[in-house]
Amino acid sequence: MTNDYRNAEATLTNDRAHVFHSWSAQAQINPVPIAGAEGSWMWDFDGNRYLDFSSQLMNVNLGHQHPRLVAAIQEAAGRLCTIAPIHANADRSEAARLIAEVAPDGLNKVFFTNGGAEATENAIRMARLHTGRPKVLAAYRSYHGSTSGSITLTGDPRRWPSEPYVSGIVHFSGPYLYRSSFHATTETEECERALAHLDEVMMFEGPQNIAAVILEPVVGTNGILVPPPGYLQGVRDLCDRHGIMLIADEVMAGFGRCGEWFAIQHWNVTPDLICFAKGVNSGYVPLGGVIISDPIAATFADRVYPGGLTYSGHPLATASAVASITIFHEEGVIDQARALGDACGPALQKIAARHPSVGEVRGIGAFWAIELVRDRSTREMLVPYNAAGADAAPMAEVVGACKAGGVWPFAHFNRLHVTPPLTTSLDDLHTGLAVIDEALEVADRYAAG
Ligand SMILES: Cc1ncc(COP(=O)(O)O)c(C=O)c1O
């Protein structure tokens, strides 16, 4: 086998000729060829190093090339590369046991998928079949995947080109005090009013028609929105009142990202279904799934579950999940995420104080957002909602300044997200934040004092 395509030129030439990229106008992108990565760092073929503050779409919670995780995959490949889902498999069984062990009590079965979209897709199928009801409520400012059901659930502009798609999905507004849909000025007001709104949406839709509410317990791409105290319990209570299933989409927020195994555990709320992917095995092999409550699992004890995937519980993927969860336990990864949060919060507050372009910083664990504005008093966004092209130029400049300083950030609309691997050292965290601090001077040029 020849390796002579492993250089910048061949990588880019073949990419531009043959690779069709996600979410892109193909002629307008210029992907940076990455030569390698380790821990919290990645580098290109010219030796430029970047601190990975995006964790590859909030994915590599254990960092790049974690040696124990790599070894586990290598061993699994030597043992058994694939086996159909109809068989029992040691790695799949153990991965399911370990996942159920860290999930809230009463969720004991795992349906494995290849990623997050298939997880949300199957979760709503399970909820609909379990309740016999057609509708699902999903939040605006959310992302749930790009397959037909999951993109319909999604409450951001990525849904628009696919509409109309799956019927019976209705959107509601969740809490977001900084840009309150409810004219609230305190977290308590925001919580009460967001719950009253959801209650009203349920009334208008007919609660007896609603199978599930799906939400990201801490909203990810759409803003790192940490719910006010009491909100998730309030949603749970509304669901319980009407026999509605609560689906926690933890694809991004789960597996330690928020400093708990699952974000919803911060608020001691137990959902009926949990969707996971990404951080379960740091995406080294594609894997996602749905963790299922005992009553929903019982629905399919003597009734066929009408869904499946050739790769459900793939041995390489589940062996890597076993290794990943073992690493979480043995290397104190959840504690590391909390320590990152303890350091990141105050450091970001200091950055906010220095820059007129910073409207708000918020987050939890290793999951933080810097919201950029043109004017702190009006909260006008640095770039408009869903801006593209010239309208988005100020954000592109900020991102460019971060990259020039050696930090690869995640940016969405008018926000920079600070979401490094959970294993990032505090030194690296502060190095990266110093680069962002400097890059924000670019944003300040657009901001009123
Ligand atoms: C909360 C959430 N749900 C679902 C998905 C979809 O996951 P995937 O891209 O693996 O299909 C994502 C992806 O970013 C996500 O953040």
The ligand as an ORCA input file, in Angstrom:
! r2SCAN-3c Opt
* xyz 0 1
  C     -27.497     17.837     20.357
  C     -27.196     17.098     19.087
  N     -28.040     16.133     18.664
  C     -27.812     15.443     17.545
  C     -26.709     15.707     16.762
  C     -26.485     14.923     15.501
  O     -25.417     14.062     15.647
  P     -24.704     13.428     14.368
  O     -24.010     14.542     13.668
  O     -23.783     12.396     14.950
  O     -25.771     12.809     13.531
  C     -25.798     16.681     17.159
  C     -24.619     17.003     16.351
  O     -23.921     17.957     16.542
  C     -26.056     17.422     18.350
  O     -25.247     18.378     18.762
*
